[in-house]
Amino acid sequence: MTLTELRYLVALARERHFGRAAEACQVSQPTLSAAIKKLEEHLGITLFERRPREVRVTAEAEPIVIQAQRVLEQAEALEAMAQQQKDQLGSPLRIGAIFTVAPYLFPVIVPRMRKAAPEMPLFIEENYTHVLRGKLERGELDAIIVALPFSGGGLVRARMYEESFSVLLPADHAWTKHKAIKPDWLLDETLLLLGEGHCFRDQVLELCPAIESRKSPNLVQIEGGSLETLRHMVASGLGITILPDSALHRGNYDEEVFAVRPFVRPVPARTIALVWRDSFPRPKAIEVVRQAVPREGIGN
């Protein structure tokens, strides 16, 4: 049994297709198939159910795949440890962030990170929280930036910044006569929301649980949308929306088009944190990310 065979095993379990797994491992499909068959013979069990268009991990193989991933992570850690004394900032850093953070945070911190560690290539990704979690746990990402709370064993969480939420209105909206907005007022308006899967959507709904429980006809949900999409819809007069400070201060908000109002106290907010595996062997790289965030936060 070799590390190469274990890599093929994990790749096939992830891709569920011999061709895609072979492509991911940069080998031919016959080479990968032969290695999987050899591994099955060595272990004495069937690792995969072969189907015409898909393969599936057998029940007996599931714990083996999990352990194989751990072995590969430990092997990677050994290699990284061997390089640690040379230069922790000389290898690529793979970092992901949720959709409602990445467009506003990365333009701020990436130039700072490049200045602090010019020899460290950066690979960045935007995705949903649950997708980023899976990639972090599988070692496909080195660190992720998410909103707290964020659960999971074997992970380190470090607060990056906190930002409050505000209401974005059309400039001629009746609420512009108010200095602050009460959450229960949202029930009477067309509220534009992100689609399912966005944690920011859930945080907005927590402001006024009655929105979801009543299934308000004024609730508009934009499947697969972005905060910028919501901003454009507000500009078109289709409703109002809620934005975090980082998004609020990033765009061009013409006073003839938009009006911004805070919530009454206590003002709703979220905490953005950097998360990485406790076994990640490059603490200096993590520190570069943390130091790149301005002390005053992103939205100021």
Beta strands, then each sheet from edge to edge (+ up, - down):
strand 1: 48-50
strand 2: 55-57
strand 3: 93-98
strand 4: 122-127
strand 5: 143-147
strand 6: 155-170
strand 7: 191-194
strand 8: 219-222
strand 9: 241-244
strand 10: 258-262
strand 11: 269-277
sheet 1: 1+ 2-
sheet 2: 4+ 3+ 5+ 11- 6+ 9-
sheet 3: 4+ 3+ 5+ 11- 6+ 10-
sheet 4: 7+ 8+
end
